[in-house]
Structure formats: structure tokens, C-alpha cells
């Protein structure tokens, strides 16, 4: 009897490589403009509070958009949604470039563009998550998730320093680069041959009922629900931390390029973490990684109070970010194993709402916290909050009693 043909490696999977490359380029552009937004607002207004407001506008879609985005992804053509997201983001950024060419963009315009970008980011991310199983066989999903993490972290590593350097060249350049990356992403989506939707049941009933179905399914999965709530807390703190680091180092006289390198070192830590994720997933239980990650963050964050040097701060930040991919790959593997295909968009969107819904509050609140307490005071508050999150992870029954492996979770 002949052996069944072996599944080709991911590097020979044309459609996955196109999807991966297009998203890698667009994430790189997003990282370039992410560092440019606060630098531009601070340059125009000298107000950390206004920088926080722009950050809030870019992340409030994490609360408003996930649930409708999930319903759209499960109802409409995912390819067309990916195309629409790329076109919309490129057009929004083009307006910033145009107003910078003419003078100074109004603060309200920056708020509006950040909001549009954040909304379309949620739509694109939800659609991307749903199409990965359409181009990758089940046995290769953990490897694909690890490569996606490497993509995200590599873009973070390169994009943040590049954004600082490009901002030093001219204020408009980072936004031009970001807009062009969405054009590249659009082309790669158009070149994918696979059916990105597959056999799906026709939409029945109202969107509200479908959204509630996804929320109810996630809420019944105690481990995934508890993990998403912990991610919400840590994401809010990380969103706040980035602005605290920018303000502290800028007050100390660091250049935009040095600030970009500092934040970009987080990408190096994340890239190394993504490479380490598969062996960590095989060796350690999911619950161990979730609890351990929170304690790593809680122990490292106070060390940032000891220095104002951007490169030393970047090294600590890199060590903190190293843990993130380990967490993300583990939870992604659990999600793909457990969620029915017809619910993937809606459950993913509900998870996104839980996991990222607190980020806008972190972005908004930290700006006012900085003006009230200064950089060191704000950092001390974040350190205390992270310790509380680590303690919560350690004592939460749904985390402590979670199945050790994806296979155990599927069997249960």
C-alpha cells in the first residue's frame, strides 16, 4: 500500500505566502505610522493629553467594530472585505499627506483618520484570521500562527525605528510609506487563488442574533474567556506603556530616531518570542504560559523606573514583549481547534472585543495620567496594575484548571 502524499511545507504554499507577505508589508507600514502619530501630535500641540486622544481614537474601534466585523466576515466575501479595508486605509492616510503638504493638519482630522484606520484594521484582522484555515491545512496551523507572530514582531522591530527616522526626514514621509504598503497588500490579496470563503450556510436571521451566538459560544469556553479578559488588562497596560516611554525619553532629550529604536526593540523581543513559540507550546501547558507571561511582565515593568536611557528601556521592553507570541500562539491553536468554522468570524470578533476593548481606555487615560503625575509617576501606577493582573492570573480557577493541551481541550 502506497503512503499518502505528504503535505507540502508552508514555504511552498503559494496562497499562504501571498497572504503572509501582503500582511507583513501592511503591518510594517502601520508600525511606521504608529510611531509617527504621537510624534506628530506632540510636535504640533506639545500636549501628551492630545496624543492620548489620538491614540484613543485609533483604538476605540477595538470596542465598537469587532462584533459587526465578525458578522460581516461570516456573511460577506472575505476577499472583498480585505480589499475594502486596504483601499479605505490608503485613502485615509492620503488625506494626512495632502494636508501636511499644504501646512499643518487640523487636530480633528488626525483624530478622524486614526479612527478610520483603527476600524478598518479590525475588519482586516478579523477577515485574515478567518481565511487562514482556508489556505493552510489543519496540521500546519500552529506553524502558520507562529509565522504570523514572527511577521507581526518583525514588522514591529523594523517599523518603529524606521518610522522615527522617516519622521526626522519629513513629517509626511511615514504616512506616505504606510499608504503605499496598503496598495501592496491589496495586490497580494488579488493574486490569491484559493476560495477564501468555502462552503458556508446562507445568512439567516438578523445580524444581532448571529453576533450574540458568537458571544455566547465564547462565554461558555471558560479558559478562552478568562484568557481574553487577562489579555484585555495587559493590552491596556502595554498601550499606556508605549506613550509613557515616548514622553519620558522625549523629556530627557532623546531624538525621534532614538525613540523609534527604543520602541522597535520590542519588535526584536517579539520576533525571538515567535521563533520560540512552537517548542514552548509543545513543552508547556497552556495555563503555565498564560500565568508565567503575566509574572514576567509584572517583574520586569518596575525595572523601567531605574533608567531614562532609551536603549536600556528598549532592552527591558524587548524582554517583556518576548513573552507575547508564546501566549498568542497557544491561544490561537486552542481557538482554531475548538471553534466551529461557521462561527469563526463571530467568535474571533467577540474575543477581540474582550481582549482589546480596554486598549482605548489605556491610551486615553495615560495621557492625562502623564500630565498629572509625570513619566515616573505614571510608570509606577502601571507597575502596580500589572502586579494585580499577575495575581489574578495565578488564582483564576478557569486558568488553573484549564486542559494541558489542545488535544485535551478538544476531547473535553
C-alpha positions in Angstrom: 0.0 0.0 0.0 1.4 3.4 -1.0 1.8 6.0 1.6 -0.5 9.1 1.4 1.2 12.1 -0.1 2.9 14.4 2.4 1.6 17.9 2.9 4.0 20.4 1.2 5.8 22.7 3.7 4.3 26.2 4.3 7.2 27.8 2.4 5.8 26.2 -0.8 2.2 27.2 -0.1 1.7 30.0 -2.6 -1.5 31.4 -1.3 -0.3 31.4 2.4 2.9 33.1 1.3 1.0 35.8 -0.6 -1.4 36.3 2.4 1.6 36.4 4.8 3.7 38.8 2.6 0.9 41.2 2.0 0.0 41.5 5.6 3.7 41.7 6.6 4.1 44.8 4.4 0.9 46.4 5.6 1.8 45.8 9.3 5.2 47.3 8.6 3.5 50.4 7.3 1.2 50.5 10.3 4.1 50.4 12.7 5.8 53.2 10.8 2.8 55.5 11.2 2.1 54.3 14.7 5.2 56.0 16.0 4.6 59.0 13.7 1.1 59.7 15.1 2.2 60.7 18.7 5.4 62.3 17.4 3.3 64.5 15.0 0.7 65.4 17.7 3.4 66.3 20.2 5.2 68.4 17.6 2.0 70.3 16.7 0.4 70.7 20.1 3.1 69.8 22.8 0.2 68.0 24.6 0.5 64.4 25.8 -3.2 64.5 26.5 -4.0 65.2 22.9 -1.5 62.5 21.8 -3.5 60.2 24.1 -6.8 61.3 22.5 -5.5 60.4 19.0 -4.4 57.0 20.5 -7.9 56.6 21.9 -9.5 57.4 18.5 -7.3 54.8 16.8 -8.2 52.1 19.4 -11.9 52.8 20.3 -12.8 50.8 17.2 -11.5 47.8 19.2 -14.6 48.2 21.2 -17.1 49.4 18.6 -16.0 47.4 15.5 -15.3 43.7 16.4 -18.8 42.4 16.7 -20.2 43.9 13.5 -16.9 43.0 11.7 -17.3 39.4 12.8 -20.8 39.2 11.5 -19.7 40.8 8.1 -16.8 38.3 7.8 -19.2 35.3 8.3 -21.8 36.8 5.9 -19.9 38.5 3.1 -17.0 37.8 0.8 -13.8 37.8 2.9 -11.7 38.7 -0.2 -13.8 41.7 -0.9 -13.6 42.8 2.8 -9.8 42.6 2.7 -9.7 44.7 -0.4 -12.1 47.3 1.0 -10.0 47.6 4.2 -6.8 48.2 2.2 -8.4 50.8 -0.1 -10.0 52.6 2.8 -6.9 52.8 4.9 -4.8 54.0 2.0 -7.3 56.8 1.2 -7.5 57.9 4.8 -3.7 58.3 5.1 -3.6 60.1 1.7 -5.6 62.9 3.3 -3.0 63.4 6.0 -0.2 63.5 3.4 -2.2 66.1 1.5 -2.8 68.4 4.4 0.8 68.1 5.6 1.9 69.2 2.1 -0.3 72.3 2.5 0.6 73.1 6.1 -0.5 71.7 9.4 -3.4 69.1 9.6 -6.2 70.0 12.0 -6.2 68.0 15.2 -9.7 66.8 14.4 -8.5 65.3 11.1 -5.8 63.3 12.8 -8.5 62.0 15.3 -10.8 61.1 12.4 -8.1 59.3 10.3 -6.9 57.4 13.4 -10.5 56.2 13.9 -10.9 55.1 10.3 -7.6 53.2 10.3 -8.5 51.5 13.6 -11.9 50.5 12.3 -10.6 49.0 9.1 -7.7 47.3 10.9 -10.3 45.4 13.0 -12.2 44.4 9.8 -9.0 43.3 8.1 -7.7 41.4 11.1 -11.0 39.5 11.6 -11.1 38.5 7.9 -7.4 37.5 8.0 -8.0 35.2 10.9 -11.0 33.6 9.2 -9.2 32.9 5.9 -6.0 31.3 7.3 -7.7 27.9 7.7 -8.8 28.2 4.0 -5.2 28.3 2.8 -3.4 26.2 5.5 -4.2 22.5 6.3 -5.1 21.8 9.9 -1.9 20.1 10.9 0.1 23.2 9.8 -2.0 25.8 11.6 0.3 26.1 14.7 3.3 26.7 12.4 1.3 29.2 10.4 0.3 31.0 13.6 4.0 31.1 14.7 5.0 32.6 11.3 2.2 35.2 11.6 3.6 36.1 15.0 7.1 36.4 13.5 5.6 38.7 10.8 4.0 40.9 13.4 7.0 41.2 15.6 9.4 41.6 12.7 7.3 44.5 11.4 7.3 46.0 14.8 11.1 45.7 15.0 11.7 47.3 11.7 8.7 49.7 11.6 9.2 51.7 14.8 12.8 52.7 14.2 12.0 53.3 10.5 9.1 55.5 11.5 11.3 57.6 13.7 13.9 58.0 11.0 11.4 58.9 8.4 9.7 61.4 10.7 13.1 63.1 11.1 13.3 63.3 7.3 9.9 64.9 6.9 6.6 64.7 8.9 4.6 63.4 5.9 7.0 60.6 4.9 5.9 57.9 7.4 2.3 58.4 6.3 3.2 58.1 2.6 5.0 54.9 3.3 2.1 53.4 5.2 -0.4 54.3 2.4 1.8 52.6 -0.2 2.0 49.4 1.9 -1.8 49.0 1.8 -1.5 49.1 -2.0 1.0 46.3 -1.9 -1.3 44.3 0.4 -4.2 44.9 -2.0 -2.2 43.4 -4.9 -1.3 40.2 -2.9 -5.0 39.6 -1.9 -6.0 39.9 -5.6 -3.3 37.3 -6.5 -4.5 34.6 -4.1 -6.2 31.7 -6.0 -7.9 29.8 -3.1 -11.5 30.2 -2.3 -11.3 32.3 0.8 -14.9 31.6 1.8 -15.6 27.9 1.2 -18.9 26.3 1.8 -20.9 28.5 4.1 -24.5 28.4 5.2 -26.5 31.4 3.9 -27.1 34.1 6.4 -30.3 33.6 8.3 -32.0 36.0 10.7 -30.6 39.3 11.9 -27.0 40.3 12.4 -27.8 40.9 16.1 -28.8 37.3 16.7 -25.7 36.0 14.9 -23.4 38.3 16.9 -25.0 37.1 20.2 -24.4 33.5 19.1 -20.7 34.1 18.8 -20.5 35.9 22.1 -22.5 33.1 23.9 -20.2 30.4 22.4 -17.1 32.2 23.6 -18.5 32.9 27.1 -19.2 29.2 27.6 -15.5 28.4 27.0 -14.2 29.3 30.4 -10.4 29.1 29.6 -10.7 31.2 26.4 -12.9 33.7 28.2 -10.6 34.1 31.2 -7.6 34.3 29.0 -9.2 37.1 26.8 -10.0 39.1 30.0 -6.4 38.8 31.1 -5.3 39.9 27.7 -7.6 42.9 27.9 -5.9 44.1 31.1 -2.3 43.5 29.8 -3.1 45.1 26.4 -4.4 48.3 28.1 -1.3 48.5 30.2 1.0 48.0 27.1 -0.9 50.6 25.1 -0.3 53.0 28.0 3.3 52.0 28.5 4.3 52.9 24.9 3.2 56.5 25.3 4.8 56.7 28.8 8.1 55.6 27.3 7.9 58.1 24.5 7.1 61.0 26.8 9.8 60.0 29.4 12.6 59.7 26.8 11.5 62.8 24.8 11.6 64.8 28.1 15.1 63.5 28.6 16.1 64.9 25.1 16.0 61.7 23.0 15.6 62.2 19.3 12.7 60.7 17.3 15.2 58.2 15.8 16.3 57.0 19.3 12.7 56.8 20.4 11.9 54.7 17.3 14.8 52.3 18.1 13.6 52.0 21.7 10.1 51.0 20.8 11.3 48.9 17.9 13.4 46.8 20.2 10.1 45.4 21.4 9.8 44.0 17.9 13.1 42.2 18.3 11.9 40.6 21.5 8.6 39.7 19.9 10.4 38.2 16.8 12.5 36.0 19.0 9.4 35.0 21.0 7.6 34.0 17.9 10.5 31.7 16.9 10.5 30.2 20.4 6.7 29.7 20.4 6.3 26.2 18.8 8.7 24.5 21.2 7.2 26.3 24.1 3.8 25.2 23.0 4.9 21.6 22.8 6.7 21.6 26.2 4.5 23.7 28.5 0.8 23.6 29.3 -1.3 26.5 28.0 -2.1 27.5 31.6 1.5 27.6 32.5 2.3 30.0 29.7 -0.6 32.3 30.5 0.3 32.6 34.2 4.0 32.8 33.5 3.7 35.6 31.0 1.9 37.8 33.4 4.5 37.3 36.1 7.3 38.1 33.6 5.6 41.4 32.8 4.9 42.2 36.5 8.6 41.6 37.4 10.2 43.5 34.5 8.0 46.6 34.4 9.3 48.2 37.6 12.8 48.0 36.3 12.0 50.7 33.8 11.9 53.2 36.8 15.6 52.7 37.2 16.7 54.4 33.9 15.7 57.0 31.4 18.1 55.8 28.7 16.0 54.9 25.6 18.2 51.9 24.7 18.2 50.5 28.2 14.4 50.9 28.3 14.1 49.3 24.9 16.1 46.3 26.2 13.6 45.8 29.1 10.7 46.3 26.7 12.1 43.7 24.4 12.3 41.2 27.2 8.7 41.9 28.1 7.4 41.6 24.5 9.3 38.3 24.1 6.5 36.6 26.1 3.6 37.8 24.0 4.0 35.5 21.0 4.1 32.4 23.3 0.8 33.4 24.7 -0.7 34.3 21.3 0.3 31.1 19.5 -1.1 28.9 22.4 -4.4 30.7 22.5 -4.6 30.8 18.6 -4.2 27.0 18.5 -6.9 26.4 21.1 -9.2 28.8 19.2 -8.8 27.0 15.8 -9.2 23.6 17.4 -12.3 24.5 19.3 -14.4 27.0 17.3 -16.7 25.6 14.6 -15.8 27.0 11.2 -19.2 28.7 10.7 -18.7 30.7 13.9 -15.0 31.6 13.4 -15.5 35.2 12.4 -18.0 35.9 15.2 -16.1 34.2 17.9 -12.9 35.8 16.9 -14.6 39.2 16.9 -16.0 38.6 20.4 -12.6 37.5 21.6 -11.1 40.7 20.0 -13.7 42.8 21.8 -12.8 41.2 25.2 -9.0 41.2 24.6 -8.6 44.6 23.0 -11.6 46.6 24.3 -9.6 48.1 27.2 -6.9 49.5 25.0 -8.7 52.7 24.2 -9.0 53.4 27.9 -5.3 52.8 28.4 -4.5 55.1 25.5 -6.8 57.9 26.7 -6.2 57.6 30.4 -2.4 57.5 30.3 -2.2 60.9 28.6 -4.0 62.6 31.5 -2.0 60.4 33.9 1.2 61.7 32.4 0.1 65.3 32.8 -1.0 64.7 36.4 1.9 62.6 37.7 4.7 62.8 35.1 6.5 59.9 33.5 7.8 58.3 36.6 4.5 58.5 38.5 2.6 57.1 35.5 5.1 54.2 35.2 4.7 53.4 38.9 1.0 53.2 38.5 1.3 50.8 35.5 3.7 48.6 37.5 1.3 48.3 40.4 -1.6 47.5 38.0 0.5 44.8 36.3 1.2 43.1 39.6 -2.6 42.9 40.2 -3.1 41.3 36.8 -0.4 38.7 37.5 -2.0 37.8 40.9 -5.4 37.5 39.2 -4.0 35.1 36.5 -2.5 32.9 39.3 -5.7 32.5 41.3 -8.4 32.3 38.5 -9.9 28.8 38.5 -10.6 28.7 34.8 -6.8 29.3 34.1 -5.5 26.9 36.8 -7.8 24.0 35.8 -7.5 24.5 32.0 -6.7 21.5 29.8 -3.0 20.9 29.4 -3.0 20.6 25.6 -5.2 21.5 22.6 -6.0 17.8 22.2 -7.3 17.5 25.8 -9.4 20.6 25.2 -10.9 19.2 22.0 -11.6 15.9 23.7 -13.3 17.6 26.6 
